[in-house]
Structure formats: structure tokens, C-alpha cells
């Protein structure tokens, strides 16, 4: 997916991933499709605007040459070990204060 995104693809179909990975059997394609579905449920992939397409959750420059998220970007993704969610009360208070300031 990262390589396709670097090549200019914004929304990626599973068939494009099959081509890049040279998957030919239905079993291989099915496993890849199922994995993409799981990744979408875990927010590791996003659903594209067009039916049956996927997007990367982060801009392509957030990934290294191996397709891994760069360490300085890793704290912003929920599936990362480095992820540090904000305290729920803080977000709500900041949102409410911001909401009050606006006319």
C-alpha cells in the first residue's frame, strides 16, 4: 500500500495489492483481502471514497522505506505501542472551553 501511495495512488483496490505482491491463487488473494478487512477494522487502513477501495491512515511521508510508520509519527496511531491517548476529561474540557470562546 505504501509503495502504491508513493507511486501516486490515493485510493487503492485490493486487486492492485495483489499485483504488487504477485498473488495469483484465489487462496492468496482471499487471505490478502481478509487481512485488509481486519486492518480496516483496527484503523490501520481507512475506507476509500469509492466502494471497495482503501487508503493509508497517515500521509505517505510518515512511512519509512520498509512501509513501517516512522518512530516520530508512531505516537499518533492507536495500534502503536508508543500511542499515548489524551485523558478523556482534558479533551472534553478543552473542547468545551474552545466552544464557549467562539461566537
PyMOL commands that set and color helices and strands:
alter all, ss='L'
color gray80, all
select helices_A, chain A and resi 2-6+14-21+26-41+60-62+71-74+88-101
alter helices_A, ss='H'
color red, helices_A
select strands_A, chain A and resi 12-13+45-47+53-56
alter strands_A, ss='S'
color yellow, strands_A
deselect
rebuild
show_as cartoon
